[in-house]
Amino acid sequence: MAARQVSRESVLVMLRAIASTTCRCPAHSHFNGSCTHLSPGERVVPQRTSVTKSKSAEDKEYAIEMAGCSLRYGEGVTNEVGMDFANLGVKKLCVMTDTNLAKLPAVKKAIESLNRSKISFEVYDKVRVEPTDKSFGDAIDFAKRGAFDSYLAIGGGSVIDTCKVANLYASKPDAEFLDYVNAPIGKNLPIMHPLKPFVAVPTTSGTGSETTGIAVFDFEDLKFKTGIVGRPMRPMLGLIDPHHTLTMPERVVVNSGFDVLCHALESFTAIPYNERSPRPANPKDRPTYQGSNPISDIWARQALRILGTYFRRAVYDADDIEARSAMHLASSFAGMGFGNAGVHLCHGLSYAISGNVKTYVCKDYENHHPVVPHGLSVVLTAPAVFKYTYPLCPDRHLEAIQLLGKQLHACCYL
C-alpha cells in the first residue's frame, strides 16, 4: 500500500518548527536571533516551541535583500591572481590549501602568479578535509602569528571555509572562538569588525563556498556539526578556473555534484520568503537566508539545467572540459541561490550523518581520518525529503524534474 501523502500545511508546520527550534540546521537555517549557547560537555537538547499561523498578513515578510559576490570565470584565470593582490597593494599574503592540493597544478599556478607579481606570501597546507574546531584553531593560530594583510584560499569547501575563519579571528585577535559560532554551541555574535581582502580559487564543483559567508565544521567534543555565518566572511573575489576540475577524482566529482544538486533543489523548494513570519522589526535583522525568492530562483533553475546536461558527463570523462567547466559554474550558481534563500531538510539531516562517522573512509578522498563527504551525507536523505516536501509546492518539484532533463508523465499532475 502506498504511503499517505501529507498535506501542504503539515510540511509548512514541519519546516517552520525546524527553523524555530534550538536544534535547527546550524549553518543554513532561516532563523536569525540570539540563543543561549552550550558550555563544553553540555548536550544539545531540542527545545519544543509552538508553531502557529501568523495572526495577520502584516506579520509576514514582504521583502528580500540580495547579497552579491564577485566572480571571474575562464580557463587560466588563476594566472591573474598575483596581479589582483598587487593591485591591492598587499604586503604579506597567507595562502591556504591542503597537503594533497599543494602538489597539484592549481597551487603551483597560483604561486607562479604570485612570484611574477613579487607578492610576499606564506603557505599553510594543513587544512583538514571536513574541518573541526581543532583544525580551525590551528589555522587561526597560524594566521595570527603571521600578521597577514590578505588571504588566498586554493581548494574545495574545506579550504575556503578554513580560510574564512582564519581571516575572521586573526582580524580580531581578542575574540573567543565561540563568539561567532552559531547557537546553541556558540554565542552567535554579529561580525562587526573589518576583515582582510580574501580571494578564493575553488578546485571542486560542489560547495559554492566562494560565493557565501558560511564556514561549517565538526565540534569534536560534542560530536556536532555546526558553523559560522556572516556576510563579511564572503570572499571579495572568486576565481572560477575550469582547468582545476580536470584533476578531480571520480568520487569527488560525484559527491561535489550531489551537493550542487541539493543546494539548488532545497533553495528552490524552501518556504517562500513572503510566507515567513514574523517580519524583522529592523532591516538589519533580516537573516542571510530568506527563503525561496525570485532572484535565488534564477540561479537555482540554471544550476539544475546544467546538472541535467553535464553531471553524468563530468563524472565519467575526466577529460571532458566542457562538462567539468559547466559543473564548476553550476556550483557557483547554486551557491548564489542558496546563499540568499537557504536550504532545508537534506542539509539539516546531513549533520547527524557526518557528525557521527566512526570508521567510514570514502574512496578517492586523500586524507587519513574517517569521513563522510559532505555531498554524500546530504544526498542520502534527498529521495525521502523531496517526497515529503512535494505537497508544499508541487509545481516547483515537477519543474525541477523537467529542468533536470526528465519528461513528466500524466500521472505526475494527478
Phi, psi and omega in degrees: 000134181291146179291144180288133180281134180283165181276163178299318181296325179296319179294317178300315180300318180299309183293323177291324178296318179298319182292336186256356180271160178298322185266053182274173176306118193286339185242346187231017184291154175275354183290144175218109181171177182270160181200145178299132182265161183272147171275156177305133180090346180280142182279151173279119181238118179300138178260128180283132179229152178276137181242113183235162177291151177300139184290333178205162180297336181292340180281341187278154176295148178229358186227157170234154179230113185272123174259121184263174177217159180260127179232146172233122185244139173157150178294118178095006183294343177300333180296346182266353189296326177299317178295325178301314181287327175297320179297332178277348180071033183288153181253327184209114187256140172258122177256123180245136178202191175240173188296327179287313181295331181301340181262359187256165186301329184302313181289319181299317180294320179296317180294321176300319180294319178297319179294321178299325181268007176058044177270128176280128184211161171232145183254130171249112186243029182253020180298137180267133173293128190059081188296160175236172176300325180289319179291325173299316182299321179295318179293321178298316179299318178299316182294321179293318180296325185282341181049052183282153176250007178193164186221145175226122176253130177234105182160195178275198184300324181297317180292313183295318178297318179298320179292323176303313185290320177300317178297316182301309187278328177292334178282348175219079190299337182275358181287142172277150184303318184286353182303319186253358179288142182301144170293149009270000180289312184244192185271345176058041180288146176291149179274110185250347184266155180286143177255165181280158177304138188217124178243139179242136175241094182289140179245359173238168183239072184208299191289328187067021186298337179292349182251357189236165174254047183239142170223121186250143181205165174267127172271102195297316184297327181266353185051054188221134177270130179213196183192181175234132184231129176184129183303328179299342180281347182299136177303146179287338181206136172246127178261109184263096186249106183300338180304328185287342181283345184288344179264003181285126175294162186304312183293328177293320177298316181298306185291325175296318179296324176299323178295317176301314181303312183287325174304312183292312182294318182291317179294326181289332183249014177291165175304130180302146184303325184273010171249006178272145178206156357281155176292139179297143181289335181229136182300336178294341180266003178292128186290160177298319183257113195248002184097167180301142185205163187300330182282311178298327180301324180301313182290320180296316180299315182293322177299318180294321177300315180296317179302315181298329183268321195242347187302307182298319179299318181296327181288313192267354178224100183295342181263004181279086185295328179296313181292317182289328174295316180297318179293328177297318176292320180301323178300314179291321179299312180296325177297319178292331177288302183286340178296344177241333180268324187092173175235186183219246197293318182303314180288320178299317181287335184295333184292328176291327180288308184283330183288342183249014179296140182238316186230346188290131174231123184277139176302145176078005177255111186277085177209174186238031178217152178299137181203138167260112180308142187305313182299324178291317181295332180283316188283340182304323183265356187302315180302316180290321182298310186284338169294321181288318185278352182311316182295341180296319182205075183306319183298322180289321178297319179291321177297321180299320177301315180292321178298330177280002173093016181255148178273144177266141174265160183303327183294339180295338185264358182281000000 
